[in-house]
Amino acid sequence: MVARPEKTAGDFFDLAVELCGLPLATPLMPAAGTLAKEALDGAREVYGAMLPKTVTPGPRVGNPPPRVAEVPSGMVNSIGLQNPGFERFLQDLDVWNIGMPLFVSIAADTVAEFAAMCERLAGDGRVTAVELNLSCPNVEHGGLQFCAGPGTVAEVVAVCREVLPNKPLFAKLTNEGVVANAVAAEESGSNGLTLINTIPALVVDTQQRKVFLRGGLSGPAIKPVALRAVYEVSRVVEIPVIGVGGISSGEDVAEFMIAGATAVQVGAGSFVRQPQEILDEFAAYLRKNGLRTRELSVQNQPDSGRLR
Ligand SMILES: Cc1cc2nc3c(=O)[nH]c(=O)nc-3n(C[C@H](O)[C@H](O)[C@H](O)COP(=O)(O)O)c2cc1C
């Protein structure tokens, strides 16, 4: 028997994955909205791709406080897509361009606004791929979220696809109706899917006897739900899935990849742990099991037609 060479955490070959033809040095990316510019220093060695906070056409001040609450096994946030707006975002984008594929997450009130942003991003050489944040209200459909149903998912993805023919397009979906929405996104030209966004949640203050916060739940509490979404969806679509929801350890990364994810995003987990530790644990898991990242998921093996 030929001995396997020693594998280390920093071994590019072992940790690398291919996502829509993009080589990523590691399967980890930050989840949209959870990596501060100030934390970019250590990002180069950890992530395979970069992803800043969702940007909208115009600036948004976000929601009034309170905006976050800690809950058992997670947190609830109601930041409200605070961002400086698309023009200012593009002016400052170089900060995020740190020598790895750069994904840009966008949200808008109308399909036309989504399309206008995609058209600009298609011509911006710094941008590798676009993630559509479809968990935002669609003003043309009574404020229902774009991912409220397959019809609106299909509409926005198709229009964005048309003006962005040259870059991978990812639809980021919520858990509700995820399989039907995922199929609609794939049929409309999405190259990949990001699953899942936060889950609607409420925090109540019993002392004041009032609602403290109405927002989105993230963190370990949603991990089994996100795993289920990744598993169900990756069985019915051919496009790759990025798993996100409650990842805070290397074993969590492995769980998502075994469930069918090609890559993963780390969100709230990066507030409590160093992403480098998560990557090191994942590398240790691979080493212990004599695996490379791409060998982890049966569904991601080339002979099953899943590696795209
Ligand atoms: C503080 C905070 C801000 C977020 N901002 C965004 C955002 O701008 N765009 C987006 O698509 N998702 C946003 N999310 C959702 C995350 O990207 C992710 O989908 C979700 O939190 C689940 O992953 P996690 O449990 O690892 O945090 C945000 C989450 C948190 C906690």
The ligand as a Tripos MOL2 file, in Angstrom:
@<TRIPOS>MOLECULE
LIG
   31    33     1     0     0
SMALL
NO_CHARGES

@<TRIPOS>ATOM
      1 C1        -25.5880   40.5960   11.6470 C.3       1 LIG1
      2 C2        -26.0540   39.8950   10.4050 C.ar      1 LIG1
      3 C3        -26.1410   40.5960    9.2100 C.ar      1 LIG1
      4 C4        -26.5670   39.9600    8.0410 C.ar      1 LIG1
      5 N1        -26.6130   40.6540    6.8650 N.ar      1 LIG1
      6 C5        -26.9610   40.0130    5.7150 C.ar      1 LIG1
      7 C6        -26.9090   40.6750    4.4590 C.ar      1 LIG1
      8 O1        -26.5280   41.8410    4.3560 O.2       1 LIG1
      9 N2        -27.2940   39.9760    3.3500 N.ar      1 LIG1
     10 C7        -27.6790   38.6570    3.4020 C.ar      1 LIG1
     11 O2        -28.0030   38.0630    2.3590 O.2       1 LIG1
     12 N3        -27.6980   37.9900    4.5860 N.ar      1 LIG1
     13 C8        -27.3440   38.6350    5.7290 C.ar      1 LIG1
     14 N4        -27.3230   37.9470    6.9040 N.ar      1 LIG1
     15 C9        -27.6630   36.5090    6.9060 C.3       1 LIG1
     16 C10       -26.3850   35.6600    6.8020 C.3       1 LIG1
     17 O3        -25.6640   35.9330    5.6140 O.3       1 LIG1
     18 C11       -26.7150   34.1570    6.8750 C.3       1 LIG1
     19 O4        -27.4880   33.7850    5.7540 O.3       1 LIG1
     20 C12       -27.4810   33.7820    8.1330 C.3       1 LIG1
     21 O5        -27.0550   34.5550    9.2440 O.3       1 LIG1
     22 C13       -27.3350   32.2990    8.4860 C.3       1 LIG1
     23 O6        -25.9830   31.9760    8.6980 O.3       1 LIG1
     24 P1        -25.2820   31.9290   10.1530 P.3       1 LIG1
     25 O7        -26.1710   31.1290   11.0480 O.co2     1 LIG1
     26 O8        -23.9470   31.3140    9.9030 O.co2     1 LIG1
     27 O9        -25.1730   33.3510   10.6170 O.co2     1 LIG1
     28 C14       -26.9080   38.5780    8.0840 C.ar      1 LIG1
     29 C15       -26.8060   37.8760    9.2960 C.ar      1 LIG1
     30 C16       -26.3760   38.5050   10.4360 C.ar      1 LIG1
     31 C17       -26.2540   37.7110   11.7080 C.3       1 LIG1
@<TRIPOS>BOND
     1     1     2 1
     2     2     3 ar
     3     2    30 ar
     4     3     4 ar
     5     4     5 ar
     6     4    28 ar
     7     5     6 ar
     8     6     7 ar
     9     6    13 1
    10     7     8 2
    11     7     9 ar
    12     9    10 ar
    13    10    11 2
    14    10    12 ar
    15    12    13 ar
    16    13    14 ar
    17    14    15 1
    18    14    28 ar
    19    15    16 1
    20    16    17 1
    21    16    18 1
    22    18    19 1
    23    18    20 1
    24    20    21 1
    25    20    22 1
    26    22    23 1
    27    23    24 1
    28    24    25 2
    29    24    26 1
    30    24    27 1
    31    28    29 ar
    32    29    30 ar
    33    30    31 1
@<TRIPOS>SUBSTRUCTURE
     1 LIG1         1 GROUP 0 **** ****
